[in-house]
Structure formats: C-alpha cells, structure tokens
Amino acid sequence: MSNRGIDRNEVGSDVSEPPVTVETADAARMGGGERVSAASRRSRRLWRRLMTAIAWSLVAYTGACVMLGFLQRRLIYLPTRVAALPASESGWPRALIADVACRTDDGLTLHGWYVRSPRNDTGGNAGRAGESPAGPKREAVAAGGEKDRRVVDWARSAPWVVLFFHGNGGHRGCRLPEAELFTRHGADVVLTDYRGYAENPGSPTETGLRLDARAWWRWLTTDCGVVPRRVIVYGASLGGAVATRLAGELCDRGTPPAALILRSTFSSLVDVAAYHYPWLPVRALLAERYDSHNWIGRVTCPILVIHGDADRIVPIRFGRRLFEAAPETSHDGVPKKFVQIAGGGHNDLVVLHGETLSRAVAGLLETLRRVGEPRATGRSAAPQRS
C-alpha cells in the first residue's frame, strides 16, 4: 500500500511539476515566432515586388530616353515623299506657276515652285488653269539646272517676293492655300521644299535645313537678281525656326530682308518638346534644338508674329516668348507686331481664320509700302496695283 501511495504521490508530483508550465510558454513563444516570421516574409515579398517594379520602370524610362535620342528625327520630320511634283499638276493656273530649283552648298539639288500673283500678271493669263506656260524659251542656269527665264522676269518685276518655309510635315503641294494669303495682295511666292521632302534628295536635319534656306535665298537674290529689301521671309511652325535663323544671319551680314513673318512657331524646339514630354530629359537629349530665341534678337527688319490662342501643338506662350525676345522696332522704325487669333489652332488657321491672316499680311505690306516703296529691278515693267 505504501508503495502504491508512493506511486500516487510520485504521479501527483509529476502532474503538478512546473515543467508543464515551461513547456506551454515555449510553445507560445514558438507560435509567436512563426507569426513574426510570416509577417517578415510577407514584408520581404512586398519589398521585392516594389524593387522589381522600380527596376522595370527604370528600364522603361531608359528605353524611352534611348528611343528619343535615336529616333528624334523620325519624330520631328514627317515628310511626304513623291517621285515628282511638277507645278503643272498643282492646280494653280499653269501660266502663273513654274518649277524652280536651287543647289545647296553640300551639293543637293532642291526643287520648289514659283507662284506668280494674278495681280502681277500683265499678260492676261490669270485664271487660265490648264494652259501651257507662255513665255521665252527655257535656258540653263548653273545654280539650278533648267530654269524658266520668265521666272527671273517675274521675280524682278514683282513688288514683293515671299520666300516660304513650311512646317515639318507634307510638302509644298499642301501649301498653295497659304501662299494665296500673299498672292491676293500682289506678292509672288517661292514655295520651297527641304531636303528629304517631296522629290528632293537627302535627309532632313537642323543643319541641313539651314543649308537649304541659304540656298533658296541665294537662288532668289543672286540667280534671279531680286534685291533683299523686296524679299519677305515667311516661316510656319518648324519653318518659322528656319526663317528666323536665316533672317538673323542675313541681318548680321548687313543684307536684311524686307520683313520676317512667323506663323505658329516657337521660341525653341526644346521648349515645345519639354512641354509635350515633361517626364523625359529632353533638354539633355534633343540634338535638333532650333533655338530661335537666340536668333530673333539679331533680326533688324520688321517682324510680324501670328499665333492662335487654342494651339495645342505649339502653345501660344512659346510664340509670345519668341516675340518678347525680338527687338522692339526694326532698323527703319517699324514696331514689331503680334497678332493673336482667338480660337485658332495650329493647323486650322488658314482654313478657318484665313481672313484674319490675310488682313495681318495686308497690314504689314501696307506698312512696308509706307516705309519705302519698292522698285522693280528687272527688265519687265512694274505691275499695276489696285
């Protein structure tokens, strides 16, 4: 019995021993550790996912920067290429338009059109669409190959000749409605095309377009013999940057044009690119900069800037920034002028706001006439003006 009692006491002693409590605490600690470990694993997984997302974002961002660096010219220049673009197929009266060509300093032959104003036509050819051009035989001119002699007579007898530089898309065939803004007021127009546009050889670059502009100016003033004071340099959108640089160079040389007219253009291409792509370092990556802001201060001829206040491609603030950098008056005392077109966009000004544009052009031409009436220098008689 005593043994049994001892056995019972021993059992009771075992049941009431503290180790049972110790084992329970260890189990509790183990359970808590497992919970902490699970939370830590979840945290690490979330962190890895976050870092992976950041890494892929950096890869995508770097890829976008690389693409901008290598493909920027494909994004900037959007030419329409054709095998040939003869003036006879332009839709303009054939007796009032001619194919012309110039040669650049790097050896390219560029094609364009000379558009005669019906108001300057003294031969009664205005409006006779489809007729063959009348006039003297064509003769070879070294700078541009075959060139119609009548173009020289037209250019020398016109009161004004507009050297027209278009925007980054299409070609000269799309610009006749805009050229008519000038021809209706008695100004002839040279519709130029850049390298890589229409049928012209080469590929467009900022440097290349600068050479193209110089070549067209040289063709008009040297080959055709038009004095600079009767040449109005006009540029639309990207062409405004081309025109501004050319006018600045000419004024630096002491041969300023009659005037500089800019439509829907910008202070610099970098400003516009930064506006459209604020998340990319375009100021560091863009090679084609077109810093008109740095050139317009050198322009000493009369300046007219036209911009629509609803332009979403080149917001009007960039046009105003360029205008503010221009001299207040020209060398002959003509104040610079900014024309803001209410509701005007980037590509609809000519179609929807043509009359406003026409009045702005007419106003500048009248100012130029008051400052100094131009005189024709060619063989043909000066045209009558109404």
Secondary structure, 3 states (H helix, E strand, C coil): CHHHHHHHHHHHHHHCCCHHHHHHHHHHHHHHHHHHHHHHHHHHHHHHHHHHHHHHHHHHHHHHHHHHHHHHHHHHCEECECCCCCHHHCCCCHHHEEEEEEECCCCCEEEEEEECCHHHCCCCCCCCCCCCCCCCCEEEECCCEEEEHHHHHHHHHCCEEEEEECCCEECHHHCHHHHHHHHCCCEEEEECCCCCCECCCCCCCHHHHHHHHHHHHHHHHHHCCCCHHHEEEEEECHHHHHHHHHHHHHHHCCCCCCEEEEECCCCCHHHHHHHHCCCCCHHHHCCCCCCHHHCHHHCCCCEEEEEECCCCCCCHHHHHHHHHHCCCECCCCCECEEEEECCCCCCCHHHHCHHHHHHHHHHHHHHHHHHCCCCCCCCCCCCCCC
